Amino acid sequence: MERTANPTFLGYVRDGSVLHEELGWLVHGLEYLVVAIDIVGCLILLLGAARFVIGFLRAEVAREAKARVRGVNAERVELGRYILAGLELLIVSDIVHTALSLAMADLVFLGLLVIIRSLISFFLDRELEQVKKELME
């Protein structure tokens, strides 16, 4: 593989590697696996969203205000679990994709994605702990 014409930092592409030159079939198979992991991660997020909507509507029809609040909070905790699981799978796929890539831009993109997703996970986890404490009261 050749270097790109753009010698800037983000335009840098490594020279070909043994993995890409000799085991191209493996790289191709792993790229399909990465897509499959992305799809499963998205399905987990969508499943969590669907379950949240159903649970939220069920909680909202409760007559007692306290039961409504507890029901909605319980659904928020469940949705948070699905979000965290989906994000973890998406991070895995991004790491594998970047490991297969020879472009510096992909590495920078991965770093930014991991930072953003880690921050989301951290703050979501903190919020879920708060909601769990409220449910225990």
N, CA, C and O atoms as a GROMACS GRO file, in nm:
protein
  548
    1MET      N    1   0.084  -0.117   0.000
    1MET     CA    2   0.000   0.000   0.000
    1MET      C    3   0.088   0.124   0.000
    1MET      O    4   0.195   0.124   0.062
    2GLU      N    5   0.046   0.227  -0.068
    2GLU     CA    6   0.125   0.348  -0.078
    2GLU      C    7   0.078   0.451   0.023
    2GLU      O    8  -0.035   0.447   0.072
    3ARG      N    9   0.168   0.542   0.052
    3ARG     CA   10   0.129   0.654   0.138
    3ARG      C   11   0.045   0.749   0.055
    3ARG      O   12   0.060   0.757  -0.067
    4THR      N   13  -0.043   0.821   0.122
    4THR     CA   14  -0.126   0.916   0.050
    4THR      C   15  -0.043   1.035   0.008
    4THR      O   16   0.066   1.057   0.060
    5ALA      N   17  -0.096   1.111  -0.086
    5ALA     CA   18  -0.026   1.229  -0.135
    5ALA      C   19  -0.024   1.340  -0.029
    5ALA      O   20   0.062   1.428  -0.034
    6ASN      N   21  -0.116   1.334   0.064
    6ASN     CA   22  -0.125   1.435   0.169
    6ASN      C   23  -0.039   1.392   0.288
    6ASN      O   24  -0.078   1.300   0.361
    7PRO      N   25   0.077   1.455   0.309
    7PRO     CA   26   0.167   1.411   0.416
    7PRO      C   27   0.130   1.466   0.554
    7PRO      O   28   0.205   1.446   0.649
    8THR      N   29   0.016   1.535   0.566
    8THR     CA   30  -0.021   1.589   0.696
    8THR      C   31  -0.050   1.476   0.793
    8THR      O   32  -0.066   1.360   0.755
    9PHE      N   33  -0.057   1.514   0.919
    9PHE     CA   34  -0.078   1.416   1.026
    9PHE      C   35  -0.201   1.330   1.002
    9PHE      O   36  -0.191   1.207   1.005
   10LEU      N   37  -0.317   1.391   0.978
   10LEU     CA   38  -0.439   1.313   0.961
   10LEU      C   39  -0.446   1.244   0.825
   10LEU      O   40  -0.522   1.150   0.807
   11GLY      N   41  -0.367   1.290   0.729
   11GLY     CA   42  -0.366   1.228   0.598
   11GLY      C   43  -0.269   1.110   0.589
   11GLY      O   44  -0.261   1.044   0.486
   12TYR      N   45  -0.195   1.085   0.696
   12TYR     CA   46  -0.095   0.979   0.696
   12TYR      C   47  -0.161   0.841   0.692
   12TYR      O   48  -0.256   0.814   0.765
   13VAL      N   49  -0.108   0.757   0.605
   13VAL     CA   50  -0.152   0.617   0.598
   13VAL      C   51  -0.026   0.532   0.603
   13VAL      O   52   0.068   0.552   0.525
   14ARG      N   53  -0.024   0.435   0.695
   14ARG     CA   54   0.092   0.346   0.707
   14ARG      C   55   0.113   0.267   0.580
   14ARG      O   56   0.021   0.245   0.501
   15ASP      N   57   0.237   0.225   0.562
   15ASP     CA   58   0.265   0.133   0.453
   15ASP      C   59   0.194   0.002   0.481
   15ASP      O   60   0.155  -0.025   0.594
   16GLY      N   61   0.176  -0.079   0.380
   16GLY     CA   62   0.108  -0.207   0.395
   16GLY      C   63   0.172  -0.293   0.503
   16GLY      O   64   0.292  -0.283   0.529
   17SER      N   65   0.093  -0.376   0.562
   17SER     CA   66   0.142  -0.465   0.668
   17SER      C   67   0.124  -0.609   0.623
   17SER      O   68   0.056  -0.637   0.524
   18VAL      N   69   0.187  -0.700   0.696
   18VAL     CA   70   0.173  -0.842   0.665
   18VAL      C   71   0.026  -0.882   0.672
   18VAL      O   72  -0.022  -0.960   0.589
   19LEU      N   73  -0.044  -0.828   0.770
   19LEU     CA   74  -0.185  -0.861   0.785
   19LEU      C   75  -0.262  -0.827   0.658
   19LEU      O   76  -0.342  -0.907   0.610
   20HIS      N   77  -0.238  -0.710   0.603
   20HIS     CA   78  -0.312  -0.666   0.486
   20HIS      C   79  -0.260  -0.730   0.357
   20HIS      O   80  -0.338  -0.760   0.266
   21GLU      N   81  -0.129  -0.751   0.348
   21GLU     CA   82  -0.072  -0.804   0.225
   21GLU      C   83  -0.084  -0.956   0.215
   21GLU      O   84  -0.115  -1.008   0.108
   22GLU      N   85  -0.061  -1.025   0.324
   22GLU     CA   86  -0.059  -1.172   0.320
   22GLU      C   87  -0.190  -1.236   0.368
   22GLU      O   88  -0.225  -1.346   0.327
   23LEU      N   89  -0.260  -1.166   0.455
   23LEU     CA   90  -0.382  -1.222   0.513
   23LEU      C   91  -0.503  -1.134   0.485
   23LEU      O   92  -0.587  -1.110   0.572
   24GLY      N   93  -0.511  -1.085   0.362
   24GLY     CA   94  -0.621  -0.997   0.324
   24GLY      C   95  -0.757  -1.059   0.346
   24GLY      O   96  -0.853  -0.990   0.380
   25TRP      N   97  -0.766  -1.190   0.328
   25TRP     CA   98  -0.893  -1.260   0.349
   25TRP      C   99  -0.936  -1.249   0.495
   25TRP      O  100  -1.055  -1.240   0.524
   26LEU      N  101  -0.838  -1.251   0.587
   26LEU     CA  102  -0.870  -1.238   0.730
   26LEU      C  103  -0.919  -1.097   0.761
   26LEU      O  104  -1.015  -1.079   0.836
   27VAL      N  105  -0.852  -0.998   0.704
   27VAL     CA  106  -0.894  -0.859   0.723
   27VAL      C  107  -1.036  -0.841   0.672
   27VAL      O  108  -1.120  -0.778   0.738
   28HIS      N  109  -1.064  -0.896   0.555
   28HIS     CA  110  -1.198  -0.885   0.497
   28HIS      C  111  -1.302  -0.952   0.588
   28HIS      O  112  -1.410  -0.896   0.610
   29GLY      N  113  -1.271  -1.069   0.639
   29GLY     CA  114  -1.363  -1.138   0.730
   29GLY      C  115  -1.384  -1.061   0.859
   29GLY      O  116  -1.496  -1.054   0.910
   30LEU      N  117  -1.278  -1.004   0.912
   30LEU     CA  118  -1.291  -0.925   1.035
   30LEU      C  119  -1.372  -0.798   1.014
   30LEU      O  120  -1.443  -0.753   1.104
   31GLU      N  121  -1.363  -0.739   0.894
   31GLU     CA  122  -1.445  -0.622   0.864
   31GLU      C  123  -1.593  -0.658   0.865
   31GLU      O  124  -1.675  -0.580   0.913
   32TYR      N  125  -1.626  -0.776   0.813
   32TYR     CA  126  -1.766  -0.822   0.820
   32TYR      C  127  -1.807  -0.845   0.966
   32TYR      O  128  -1.920  -0.814   1.004
   33LEU      N  129  -1.716  -0.898   1.046
   33LEU     CA  130  -1.745  -0.920   1.188
   33LEU      C  131  -1.769  -0.787   1.259
   33LEU      O  132  -1.858  -0.778   1.344
   34VAL      N  133  -1.692  -0.686   1.224
   34VAL     CA  134  -1.710  -0.553   1.283
   34VAL      C  135  -1.849  -0.499   1.250
   34VAL      O  136  -1.916  -0.442   1.336
   35VAL      N  137  -1.891  -0.516   1.125
   35VAL     CA  138  -2.025  -0.471   1.086
   35VAL      C  139  -2.131  -0.547   1.165
   35VAL      O  140  -2.230  -0.488   1.209
   36ALA      N  141  -2.112  -0.677   1.183
   36ALA     CA  142  -2.207  -0.757   1.261
   36ALA      C  143  -2.214  -0.708   1.405
   36ALA      O  144  -2.323  -0.699   1.463
   37ILE      N  145  -2.100  -0.676   1.464
   37ILE     CA  146  -2.098  -0.624   1.602
   37ILE      C  147  -2.170  -0.491   1.608
   37ILE      O  148  -2.245  -0.465   1.703
   38ASP      N  149  -2.149  -0.404   1.508
   38ASP     CA  150  -2.221  -0.275   1.502
   38ASP      C  151  -2.372  -0.297   1.498
   38ASP      O  152  -2.448  -0.229   1.567
   39ILE      N  153  -2.414  -0.391   1.416
   39ILE     CA  154  -2.558  -0.418   1.402
   39ILE      C  155  -2.615  -0.469   1.533
   39ILE      O  156  -2.723  -0.426   1.575
   40VAL      N  157  -2.544  -0.560   1.600
   40VAL     CA  158  -2.592  -0.613   1.728
   40VAL      C  159  -2.598  -0.500   1.832
   40VAL      O  160  -2.694  -0.492   1.909
   41GLY      N  161  -2.496  -0.414   1.834
   41GLY     CA  162  -2.497  -0.300   1.927
   41GLY      C  163  -2.617  -0.209   1.903
   41GLY      O  164  -2.682  -0.165   1.998
   42CYS      N  165  -2.646  -0.180   1.776
   42CYS     CA  166  -2.762  -0.097   1.743
   42CYS      C  167  -2.892  -0.166   1.780
   42CYS      O  168  -2.986  -0.102   1.828
   43LEU      N  169  -2.899  -0.297   1.757
   43LEU     CA  170  -3.021  -0.371   1.794
   43LEU      C  171  -3.044  -0.368   1.945
   43LEU      O  172  -3.158  -0.358   1.990
   44ILE      N  173  -2.937  -0.376   2.022
   44ILE     CA  174  -2.950  -0.367   2.168
   44ILE      C  175  -3.005  -0.230   2.206
   44ILE      O  176  -3.093  -0.221   2.292
   45LEU      N  177  -2.954  -0.125   2.144
   45LEU     CA  178  -3.004   0.010   2.173
   45LEU      C  179  -3.152   0.024   2.136
   45LEU      O  180  -3.230   0.080   2.211
   46LEU      N  181  -3.188  -0.029   2.020
   46LEU     CA  182  -3.328  -0.021   1.976
   46LEU      C  183  -3.420  -0.105   2.065
   46LEU      O  184  -3.531  -0.063   2.096
   47LEU      N  185  -3.374  -0.223   2.106
   47LEU     CA  186  -3.452  -0.307   2.196
   47LEU      C  187  -3.474  -0.236   2.329
   47LEU      O  188  -3.584  -0.236   2.383
   48GLY      N  189  -3.368  -0.175   2.380
   48GLY     CA  190  -3.380  -0.099   2.505
   48GLY      C  191  -3.478   0.016   2.492
   48GLY      O  192  -3.556   0.042   2.583
   49ALA      N  193  -3.473   0.086   2.378
   49ALA     CA  194  -3.565   0.198   2.356
   49ALA      C  195  -3.710   0.149   2.349
   49ALA      O  196  -3.799   0.211   2.407
   50ALA      N  197  -3.733   0.039   2.279
   50ALA     CA  198  -3.869  -0.015   2.268
   50ALA      C  199  -3.921  -0.059   2.405
   50ALA      O  200  -4.035  -0.030   2.441
   51ARG      N  201  -3.837  -0.129   2.481
   51ARG     CA  202  -3.879  -0.172   2.615
   51ARG      C  203  -3.906  -0.053   2.706
   51ARG      O  204  -3.998  -0.056   2.787
   52PHE      N  205  -3.824   0.053   2.691
   52PHE     CA  206  -3.845   0.173   2.772
   52PHE      C  207  -3.980   0.237   2.741
   52PHE      O  208  -4.054   0.272   2.832
   53VAL      N  209  -4.012   0.251   2.613
   53VAL     CA  210  -4.139   0.314   2.574
   53VAL      C  211  -4.256   0.234   2.630
   53VAL      O  212  -4.350   0.292   2.685
   54ILE      N  213  -4.251   0.102   2.617
   54ILE     CA  214  -4.360   0.018   2.669
   54ILE      C  215  -4.370   0.031   2.820
   54ILE      O  216  -4.479   0.050   2.874
   55GLY      N  217  -4.257   0.021   2.889
   55GLY     CA  218  -4.257   0.034   3.035
   55GLY      C  219  -4.298   0.172   3.082
   55GLY      O  220  -4.368   0.186   3.182
   56PHE      N  221  -4.254   0.274   3.010
   56PHE     CA  222  -4.291   0.411   3.044
   56PHE      C  223  -4.442   0.430   3.032
   56PHE      O  224  -4.505   0.488   3.121
   57LEU      N  225  -4.499   0.382   2.923
   57LEU     CA  226  -4.644   0.395   2.905
   57LEU      C  227  -4.719   0.318   3.012
   57LEU      O  228  -4.822   0.364   3.063
   58ARG      N  229  -4.669   0.200   3.047
   58ARG     CA  230  -4.732   0.120   3.153
   58ARG      C  231  -4.726   0.194   3.286
   58ARG      O  232  -4.824   0.195   3.362
   59ALA      N  233  -4.612   0.258   3.315
   59ALA     CA  234  -4.597   0.332   3.440
   59ALA      C  235  -4.685   0.455   3.441
   59ALA      O  236  -4.738   0.492   3.547
   60GLU      N  237  -4.703   0.519   3.330
   60GLU     CA  238  -4.782   0.642   3.323
   60GLU      C  239  -4.930   0.620   3.346
   60GLU      O  240  -5.001   0.713   3.384
   61VAL      N  241  -4.979   0.500   3.323
   61VAL     CA  242  -5.122   0.475   3.345
   61VAL      C  243  -5.153   0.444   3.491
   61VAL      O  244  -5.270   0.430   3.528
   62ALA      N  245  -5.048   0.433   3.574
   62ALA     CA  246  -5.072   0.410   3.716
   62ALA      C  247  -5.145   0.530   3.776
   62ALA      O  248  -5.118   0.645   3.741
   63ARG      N  249  -5.236   0.503   3.864
   63ARG     CA  250  -5.317   0.609   3.923
   63ARG      C  251  -5.241   0.687   4.030
   63ARG      O  252  -5.257   0.809   4.042
   64GLU      N  253  -5.162   0.618   4.105
   64GLU     CA  254  -5.091   0.682   4.216
   64GLU      C  255  -4.961   0.747   4.164
   64GLU      O  256  -4.884   0.684   4.092
   65ALA      N  257  -4.939   0.872   4.203
   65ALA     CA  258  -4.822   0.948   4.156
   65ALA      C  259  -4.691   0.881   4.196
   65ALA      O  260  -4.597   0.876   4.117
   66LYS      N  261  -4.686   0.829   4.318
   66LYS     CA  262  -4.563   0.766   4.366
   66LYS      C  263  -4.531   0.641   4.283
   66LYS      O  264  -4.415   0.616   4.251
   67ALA      N  265  -4.632   0.564   4.249
   67ALA     CA  266  -4.612   0.444   4.167
   67ALA      C  267  -4.566   0.482   4.027
   67ALA      O  268  -4.485   0.412   3.966
   68ARG      N  269  -4.619   0.593   3.976
   68ARG     CA  270  -4.578   0.640   3.844
   68ARG      C  271  -4.430   0.677   3.841
   68ARG      O  272  -4.356   0.639   3.751
   69VAL      N  273  -4.390   0.752   3.942
   69VAL     CA  274  -4.250   0.796   3.950
   69VAL      C  275  -4.158   0.675   3.964
   69VAL      O  276  -4.055   0.667   3.897
   70ARG      N  277  -4.195   0.582   4.052
   70ARG     CA  278  -4.112   0.462   4.071
   70ARG      C  279  -4.104   0.380   3.942
   70ARG      O  280  -3.998   0.328   3.906
   71GLY      N  281  -4.217   0.369   3.873
   71GLY     CA  282  -4.220   0.292   3.748
   71GLY      C  283  -4.132   0.355   3.640
   71GLY      O  284  -4.058   0.285   3.571
   72VAL      N  285  -4.142   0.486   3.626
   72VAL     CA  286  -4.061   0.556   3.526
   72VAL      C  287  -3.913   0.545   3.562
   72VAL      O  288  -3.830   0.523   3.474
   73ASN      N  289  -3.879   0.560   3.689
   73ASN     CA  290  -3.739   0.549   3.731
   73ASN      C  291  -3.685   0.408   3.708
   73ASN      O  292  -3.570   0.392   3.666
   74ALA      N  293  -3.766   0.309   3.734
   74ALA     CA  294  -3.723   0.171   3.709
   74ALA      C  295  -3.696   0.150   3.560
   74ALA      O  296  -3.601   0.082   3.523
   75GLU      N  297  -3.780   0.208   3.476
   75GLU     CA  298  -3.759   0.196   3.331
   75GLU      C  299  -3.635   0.272   3.286
   75GLU      O  300  -3.566   0.229   3.194
   76ARG      N  301  -3.606   0.384   3.350
   76ARG     CA  302  -3.484   0.459   3.317
   76ARG      C  303  -3.360   0.377   3.348
   76ARG      O  304  -3.263   0.379   3.272
   77VAL      N  305  -3.363   0.306   3.460
   77VAL     CA  306  -3.249   0.220   3.496
   77VAL      C  307  -3.231   0.111   3.391
   77VAL      O  308  -3.119   0.084   3.347
   78GLU      N  309  -3.340   0.048   3.351
   78GLU     CA  310  -3.333  -0.057   3.248
   78GLU      C  311  -3.280  -0.001   3.116
   78GLU      O  312  -3.195  -0.063   3.052
   79LEU      N  313  -3.331   0.116   3.075
   79LEU     CA  314  -3.284   0.177   2.951
   79LEU      C  315  -3.134   0.206   2.960
   79LEU      O  316  -3.061   0.185   2.864
   80GLY      N  317  -3.090   0.255   3.074
   80GLY     CA  318  -2.948   0.283   3.093
   80GLY      C  319  -2.862   0.160   3.076
   80GLY      O  320  -2.753   0.168   3.020
   81ARG      N  321  -2.911   0.047   3.124
   81ARG     CA  322  -2.836  -0.079   3.107
   81ARG      C  323  -2.821  -0.115   2.960
   81ARG      O  324  -2.715  -0.158   2.916
   82TYR      N  325  -2.928  -0.097   2.885
   82TYR     CA  326  -2.923  -0.126   2.742
   82TYR      C  327  -2.828  -0.030   2.670
   82TYR      O  328  -2.752  -0.071   2.583
   83ILE      N  329  -2.833   0.097   2.708
   83ILE     CA  330  -2.745   0.196   2.645
   83ILE      C  331  -2.599   0.161   2.673
   83ILE      O  332  -2.517   0.163   2.581
   84LEU      N  333  -2.568   0.130   2.797
   84LEU     CA  334  -2.430   0.096   2.832
   84LEU      C  335  -2.383  -0.029   2.757
   84LEU      O  336  -2.270  -0.034   2.709
   85ALA      N  337  -2.469  -0.130   2.748
   85ALA     CA  338  -2.432  -0.253   2.676
   85ALA      C  339  -2.410  -0.224   2.528
   85ALA      O  340  -2.312  -0.272   2.469
   86GLY      N  341  -2.499  -0.146   2.468
   86GLY     CA  342  -2.484  -0.112   2.327
   86GLY      C  343  -2.358  -0.032   2.301
   86GLY      O  344  -2.287  -0.057   2.204
   87LEU      N  345  -2.329   0.066   2.388
   87LEU     CA  346  -2.209   0.147   2.372
   87LEU      C  347  -2.082   0.063   2.384
   87LEU      O  348  -1.986   0.085   2.311
   88GLU      N  349  -2.082  -0.031   2.475
   88GLU     CA  350  -1.965  -0.117   2.491
   88GLU      C  351  -1.938  -0.198   2.365
   88GLU      O  352  -1.823  -0.212   2.324
   89LEU      N  353  -2.043  -0.251   2.305
   89LEU     CA  354  -2.024  -0.326   2.180
   89LEU      C  355  -1.976  -0.234   2.067
   89LEU      O  356  -1.891  -0.273   1.987
   90LEU      N  357  -2.030  -0.114   2.061
   90LEU     CA  358  -1.987  -0.022   1.956
   90LEU      C  359  -1.841   0.019   1.975
   90LEU      O  360  -1.770   0.039   1.876
   91ILE      N  361  -1.796   0.030   2.098
   91ILE     CA  362  -1.655   0.060   2.124
   91ILE      C  363  -1.568  -0.057   2.077
   91ILE      O  364  -1.462  -0.036   2.017
   92VAL      N  365  -1.612  -0.180   2.103
   92VAL     CA  366  -1.536  -0.298   2.057
   92VAL      C  367  -1.521  -0.294   1.906
   92VAL      O  368  -1.412  -0.316   1.853
   93SER      N  369  -1.630  -0.267   1.836
   93SER     CA  370  -1.622  -0.266   1.689
   93SER      C  371  -1.530  -0.154   1.640
   93SER      O  372  -1.457  -0.173   1.543
   94ASP      N  373  -1.533  -0.039   1.706
   94ASP     CA  374  -1.445   0.071   1.666
   94ASP      C  375  -1.298   0.036   1.689
   94ASP      O  376  -1.213   0.072   1.608
   95ILE      N  377  -1.269  -0.032   1.797
   95ILE     CA  378  -1.131  -0.072   1.826
   95ILE      C  379  -1.081  -0.170   1.720
   95ILE      O  380  -0.970  -0.155   1.669
   96VAL      N  381  -1.163  -0.269   1.686
   96VAL     CA  382  -1.122  -0.367   1.584
   96VAL      C  383  -1.106  -0.298   1.449
   96VAL      O  384  -1.010  -0.324   1.376
   97HIS      N  385  -1.201  -0.211   1.414
   97HIS     CA  386  -1.192  -0.139   1.287
   97HIS      C  387  -1.062  -0.059   1.279
   97HIS      O  388  -0.994  -0.060   1.176
   98THR      N  389  -1.028   0.010   1.386
   98THR     CA  390  -0.906   0.091   1.388
   98THR      C  391  -0.782   0.004   1.382
   98THR      O  392  -0.683   0.041   1.318
   99ALA      N  393  -0.785  -0.111   1.447
   99ALA     CA  394  -0.672  -0.202   1.442
   99ALA      C  395  -0.647  -0.251   1.298
   99ALA      O  396  -0.533  -0.277   1.260
  100LEU      N  397  -0.753  -0.264   1.221
  100LEU     CA  398  -0.741  -0.310   1.083
  100LEU      C  399  -0.704  -0.197   0.987
  100LEU      O  400  -0.649  -0.220   0.880
  101SER      N  401  -0.733  -0.075   1.028
  101SER     CA  402  -0.710   0.041   0.943
  101SER      C  403  -0.562   0.080   0.942
  101SER      O  404  -0.489   0.056   1.038
  102LEU      N  405  -0.523   0.139   0.834
  102LEU     CA  406  -0.385   0.187   0.824
  102LEU      C  407  -0.380   0.340   0.825
  102LEU      O  408  -0.274   0.398   0.802
  103ALA      N  409  -0.493   0.405   0.851
  103ALA     CA  410  -0.501   0.551   0.844
  103ALA      C  411  -0.496   0.614   0.982
  103ALA      O  412  -0.560   0.568   1.076
  104MET      N  413  -0.418   0.721   0.993
  104MET     CA  414  -0.406   0.795   1.118
  104MET      C  415  -0.540   0.859   1.155
  104MET      O  416  -0.574   0.868   1.273
  105ALA      N  417  -0.616   0.903   1.057
  105ALA     CA  418  -0.746   0.967   1.084
  105ALA      C  419  -0.838   0.871   1.158
  105ALA      O  420  -0.914   0.913   1.246
  106ASP      N  421  -0.832   0.741   1.125
  106ASP     CA  422  -0.915   0.643   1.195
  106ASP      C  423  -0.874   0.630   1.341
  106ASP      O  424  -0.959   0.613   1.429
  107LEU      N  425  -0.745   0.639   1.367
  107LEU     CA  426  -0.696   0.631   1.505
  107LEU      C  427  -0.742   0.752   1.586
  107LEU      O  428  -0.784   0.738   1.701
  108VAL      N  429  -0.733   0.870   1.528
  108VAL     CA  430  -0.779   0.991   1.596
  108VAL      C  431  -0.930   0.984   1.619
  108VAL      O  432  -0.979   1.017   1.727
  109PHE      N  433  -1.002   0.939   1.517
  109PHE     CA  434  -1.147   0.924   1.528
  109PHE      C  435  -1.182   0.827   1.640
  109PHE      O  436  -1.274   0.853   1.718
  110LEU      N  437  -1.110   0.716   1.649
  110LEU     CA  438  -1.134   0.619   1.756
  110LEU      C  439  -1.111   0.683   1.892
  110LEU      O  440  -1.191   0.665   1.984
  111GLY      N  441  -1.002   0.757   1.905
  111GLY     CA  442  -0.974   0.822   2.032
  111GLY      C  443  -1.086   0.914   2.075
  111GLY      O  444  -1.127   0.913   2.191
  112LEU      N  445  -1.136   0.993   1.982
  112LEU     CA  446  -1.246   1.084   2.014
  112LEU      C  447  -1.373   1.007   2.049
  112LEU      O  448  -1.443   1.043   2.144
  113LEU      N  449  -1.402   0.901   1.973
  113LEU     CA  450  -1.521   0.820   2.002
  113LEU      C  451  -1.513   0.756   2.140
  113LEU      O  452  -1.611   0.756   2.215
  114VAL      N  453  -1.398   0.700   2.172
  114VAL     CA  454  -1.382   0.635   2.302
  114VAL      C  455  -1.398   0.737   2.414
  114VAL      O  456  -1.460   0.707   2.516
  115ILE      N  457  -1.342   0.856   2.397
  115ILE     CA  458  -1.357   0.960   2.500
  115ILE      C  459  -1.503   0.998   2.516
  115ILE      O  460  -1.554   1.004   2.628
  116ILE      N  461  -1.572   1.023   2.405
  116ILE     CA  462  -1.713   1.063   2.411
  116ILE      C  463  -1.798   0.951   2.472
  116ILE      O  464  -1.879   0.977   2.561
  117ARG      N  465  -1.780   0.829   2.426
  117ARG     CA  466  -1.860   0.717   2.476
  117ARG      C  467  -1.826   0.686   2.621
  117ARG      O  468  -1.914   0.647   2.698
  118SER      N  469  -1.701   0.704   2.660
  118SER     CA  470  -1.664   0.681   2.800
  118SER      C  471  -1.726   0.787   2.890
  118SER      O  472  -1.773   0.755   3.000
  119LEU      N  473  -1.727   0.911   2.845
  119LEU     CA  474  -1.793   1.016   2.923
  119LEU      C  475  -1.942   0.990   2.937
  119LEU      O  476  -2.000   1.004   3.045
  120ILE      N  477  -2.005   0.951   2.827
  120ILE     CA  478  -2.147   0.918   2.832
  120ILE      C  479  -2.169   0.803   2.930
  120ILE      O  480  -2.260   0.809   3.014
  121SER      N  481  -2.088   0.699   2.921
  121SER     CA  482  -2.102   0.585   3.010
  121SER      C  483  -2.082   0.625   3.156
  121SER      O  484  -2.157   0.582   3.243
  122PHE      N  485  -1.981   0.708   3.181
  122PHE     CA  486  -1.951   0.750   3.318
  122PHE      C  487  -2.069   0.828   3.377
  122PHE      O  488  -2.114   0.797   3.488
  123PHE      N  489  -2.117   0.928   3.305
  123PHE     CA  490  -2.225   1.010   3.359
  123PHE      C  491  -2.357   0.934   3.362
  123PHE      O  492  -2.438   0.957   3.452
  124LEU      N  493  -2.380   0.847   3.268
  124LEU     CA  494  -2.502   0.766   3.270
  124LEU      C  495  -2.499   0.671   3.388
  124LEU      O  496  -2.601   0.652   3.455
  125ASP      N  497  -2.384   0.612   3.414
  125ASP     CA  498  -2.371   0.522   3.528
  125ASP      C  499  -2.395   0.596   3.660
  125ASP      O  500  -2.462   0.544   3.749
  126ARG      N  501  -2.342   0.718   3.670
  126ARG     CA  502  -2.366   0.799   3.791
  126ARG      C  503  -2.514   0.829   3.807
  126ARG      O  504  -2.568   0.820   3.917
  127GLU      N  505  -2.580   0.866   3.698
  127GLU     CA  506  -2.722   0.897   3.704
  127GLU      C  507  -2.803   0.773   3.742
  127GLU      O  508  -2.898   0.782   3.820
  128LEU      N  509  -2.765   0.658   3.687
  128LEU     CA  510  -2.836   0.534   3.719
  128LEU      C  511  -2.822   0.500   3.867
  128LEU      O  512  -2.917   0.453   3.929
  129GLU      N  513  -2.704   0.521   3.922
  129GLU     CA  514  -2.684   0.497   4.066
  129GLU      C  515  -2.776   0.586   4.148
  129GLU      O  516  -2.833   0.542   4.248
  130GLN      N  517  -2.789   0.712   4.107
  130GLN     CA  518  -2.878   0.806   4.177
  130GLN      C  519  -3.024   0.758   4.170
  130GLN      O  520  -3.095   0.760   4.270
  131VAL      N  521  -3.065   0.715   4.052
  131VAL     CA  522  -3.203   0.668   4.036
  131VAL      C  523  -3.225   0.540   4.116
  131VAL      O  524  -3.331   0.523   4.176
  132LYS      N  525  -3.126   0.451   4.118
  132LYS     CA  526  -3.138   0.328   4.198
  132LYS      C  527  -3.155   0.361   4.346
  132LYS      O  528  -3.236   0.298   4.415
  133LYS      N  529  -3.080   0.459   4.395
  133LYS     CA  530  -3.094   0.501   4.536
  133LYS      C  531  -3.234   0.553   4.562
  133LYS      O  532  -3.293   0.523   4.666
  134GLU      N  533  -3.288   0.631   4.468
  134GLU     CA  534  -3.424   0.683   4.484
  134GLU      C  535  -3.526   0.568   4.487
  134GLU      O  536  -3.624   0.574   4.561
  135LEU      N  537  -3.502   0.465   4.407
  135LEU     CA  538  -3.594   0.351   4.404
  135LEU      C  539  -3.590   0.273   4.535
  135LEU      O  540  -3.690   0.213   4.574
  136MET      N  541  -3.475   0.274   4.603
  136MET     CA  542  -3.461   0.199   4.728
  136MET      C  543  -3.531   0.270   4.844
  136MET      O  544  -3.565   0.208   4.944
  137GLU      N  545  -3.553   0.402   4.829
  137GLU     CA  546  -3.616   0.478   4.939
  137GLU      C  547  -3.761   0.448   4.954
  137GLU      O  548  -3.827   0.504   5.042
   0.00000   0.00000   0.00000
